[in-house]
Amino acid sequence: MALFNDHITIYRAQLVTDDYGKHRDWDNQTTVWSGMGAGVPYRRAWKADEARRETALNRATLYLPGDVDVDSADRIQFQGNTWHPEGEAWKWRLGSRQYTMLDVRMVTK
């Protein structure tokens, strides 16, 4: 297990309705959780066929102390970049300690 030496912040935005439908109001986001955790990039960037796409997909696994509330629409700030959750967070206990593990992705050009 990596040491908890990465600053990680989880943001959430309310779902609002306007003339165009429903969308997240990221201009008024709130901080759900902020603290020290461990971020472990586990693969090199995966690059799609350049003839069709010009993006790369990066993935990492985040380990957070405690029972952290994470939603699939949240945004996560880690290593100076914005990441997005992939799947559900996994909660587990180690003795009296509780942890949250979360897979995240980031799309870059």
Kinemage of the C-alpha trace (Angstrom):
@kinemage 1
@onewidth
@group {chain A} dominant
@subgroup {mainchain}
@vectorlist {calphas} color= white
{ca met a 1} P 0.000 0.000 0.000
{ca ala a 2} L 1.392 3.378 -0.963
{ca leu a 3} L 1.774 6.105 1.619
{ca phe a 4} L -0.948 8.740 1.843
{ca asn a 5} L 1.127 11.626 0.499
{ca asp a 6} L -1.000 12.977 -2.401
{ca his a 7} L -3.459 15.822 -1.906
{ca ile a 8} L -6.822 14.804 -3.404
{ca thr a 9} L -10.028 16.851 -3.604
{ca ile a 10} L -13.469 15.589 -4.673
{ca tyr a 11} L -15.959 18.105 -6.106
{ca arg a 12} L -19.696 17.748 -6.728
{ca ala a 13} L -22.149 19.913 -8.668
{ca gln a 14} L -25.933 19.967 -8.401
{ca leu a 15} L -28.061 18.859 -11.320
{ca val a 16} L -29.956 21.918 -12.608
{ca thr a 17} L -32.650 22.331 -15.245
{ca asp a 18} L -32.746 25.118 -17.809
{ca asp a 19} L -34.219 25.696 -21.287
{ca tyr a 20} L -31.821 23.129 -22.757
{ca gly a 21} L -32.479 20.322 -20.276
{ca lys a 22} L -30.537 19.068 -17.247
{ca his a 23} L -26.835 19.577 -16.641
{ca arg a 24} L -24.332 19.887 -13.796
{ca asp a 25} L -23.716 23.401 -12.442
{ca trp a 26} L -19.907 23.257 -12.201
{ca asp a 27} L -19.716 27.040 -11.670
{ca asn a 28} L -21.184 26.421 -8.183
{ca gln a 29} L -19.446 23.170 -7.254
{ca thr a 30} L -18.947 22.137 -3.643
{ca thr a 31} L -16.103 20.215 -2.040
{ca val a 32} L -17.233 16.756 -0.932
{ca trp a 33} L -13.894 15.622 0.488
{ca ser a 34} L -10.367 16.990 0.612
{ca gly a 35} L -7.308 15.478 2.223
{ca met a 36} L -4.290 13.265 1.878
{ca gly a 37} L -4.609 10.003 -0.004
{ca ala a 38} L -2.596 7.848 -2.365
{ca gly a 39} L -2.847 8.023 -6.128
{ca val a 40} L -1.329 5.229 -8.159
{ca pro a 41} L -1.270 5.518 -11.966
{ca tyr a 42} L -1.378 1.885 -13.037
{ca arg a 43} L -1.051 2.007 -16.796
{ca arg a 44} L 0.611 4.133 -19.387
{ca ala a 45} L -1.654 6.393 -21.400
{ca trp a 46} L -3.760 4.480 -23.882
{ca lys a 47} L -3.949 6.277 -27.201
{ca ala a 48} L -6.737 5.647 -29.671
{ca asp a 49} L -6.153 5.266 -33.398
{ca glu a 50} L -4.911 8.725 -34.377
{ca ala a 51} L -6.784 8.659 -37.675
{ca arg a 52} L -10.068 8.792 -35.772
{ca arg a 53} L -9.269 10.323 -32.360
{ca glu a 54} L -6.656 12.664 -31.009
{ca thr a 55} L -7.005 11.860 -27.318
{ca ala a 56} L -5.259 9.658 -24.778
{ca leu a 57} L -6.861 7.963 -21.780
{ca asn a 58} L -4.974 7.854 -18.463
{ca arg a 59} L -6.079 5.741 -15.511
{ca ala a 60} L -5.184 5.636 -11.831
{ca thr a 61} L -6.382 4.088 -8.596
{ca leu a 62} L -6.948 6.352 -5.590
{ca tyr a 63} L -6.812 5.154 -1.987
{ca leu a 64} L -8.559 7.417 0.526
{ca pro a 65} L -8.724 7.102 4.307
{ca gly a 66} L -12.206 6.676 5.774
{ca asp a 67} L -15.624 6.102 4.239
{ca val a 68} L -15.604 8.714 1.460
{ca asp a 69} L -18.844 9.501 -0.395
{ca val a 70} L -18.059 9.415 -4.144
{ca asp a 71} L -20.641 9.810 -6.921
{ca ser a 72} L -20.117 8.801 -10.556
{ca ala a 73} L -20.619 12.430 -11.675
{ca asp a 74} L -18.007 13.886 -9.282
{ca arg a 75} L -14.779 15.493 -10.414
{ca ile a 76} L -11.526 14.707 -8.647
{ca gln a 77} L -8.477 16.953 -8.478
{ca phe a 78} L -5.249 14.952 -8.254
{ca gln a 79} L -1.691 15.724 -9.435
{ca gly a 80} L -2.861 19.059 -10.868
{ca asn a 81} L -5.400 17.409 -13.201
{ca thr a 82} L -9.120 16.713 -13.191
{ca trp a 83} L -10.047 13.022 -13.076
{ca his a 84} L -13.434 11.268 -13.318
{ca pro a 85} L -14.583 8.171 -11.381
{ca glu a 86} L -14.807 4.840 -13.196
{ca gly a 87} L -17.287 2.496 -11.592
{ca glu a 88} L -18.219 2.449 -7.925
{ca ala a 89} L -15.909 3.105 -5.014
{ca trp a 90} L -14.859 0.063 -3.029
{ca lys a 91} L -14.951 0.293 0.778
{ca trp a 92} L -12.986 -1.990 3.058
{ca arg a 93} L -11.746 -2.302 6.628
{ca leu a 94} L -8.347 -3.227 7.966
{ca gly a 95} L -8.837 -3.833 11.663
{ca ser a 96} L -10.441 -0.685 13.044
{ca arg a 97} L -9.395 1.415 10.036
{ca gln a 98} L -11.652 2.046 7.045
{ca tyr a 99} L -10.573 2.924 3.489
{ca thr a 100} L -12.097 3.792 0.123
{ca met a 101} L -10.549 2.683 -3.178
{ca leu a 102} L -11.582 4.353 -6.431
{ca asp a 103} L -10.575 3.879 -10.070
{ca val a 104} L -10.391 7.156 -12.012
{ca arg a 105} L -9.715 8.214 -15.601
{ca met a 106} L -8.524 11.361 -17.347
{ca val a 107} L -8.800 12.120 -21.051
{ca thr a 108} L -6.048 14.266 -22.562
{ca lys a 109} L -5.122 15.413 -26.028
